[in-house]
Amino acid sequence: MKELLGKIADEQAAAAEFIQGPAAPQDIEALATALKIQMSATLPDDMRAYLSLSNGTDFNGLVLYGAFQSTDKPGPGGFWQGLIAANSEWREAGDHDTYVILGETGMDLLTVGLRGQSATSRDRMSGDQIESFPSVAAMLESYLLQHIHA
């Protein structure tokens, strides 16, 4: 995943776009605690690993949520798509309370079960399952790779 994020950073730098740095360890722990308290969910280890490399990604139509950002407290470059804030909005807008959304594209939601298992892409509109992945890392890497070549 580190190599894919490096390629994205290179493309963003070439386009003079802001590049998100890694989340601070205390922000990742605060996210894990907030996720447990507010959504009765577990932060997957693979998402922790992703956040230790990048505190959110917004690239070629792919958004992977960061650790702490919100519309009230955007991160560097104006990035506001923090995992808790984004999931709160998704839950208000529809029936998305049986999983956690880790990111999105124009067509898909990247989700995981409340216990941090069952990495699945879902249709953004219906919530229907599109594809299952063996791990969160495999799902994130698949989507990062697709969008590098988009």
Beta strands, then each sheet from edge to edge (+ up, - down):
strand 1: 57-59
strand 2: 62-64
strand 3: 99-104
strand 4: 108-113
strand 5: 120-123
strand 6: 129-132
sheet 1: 1+ 2- 3+ 4- 5+ 6-
end
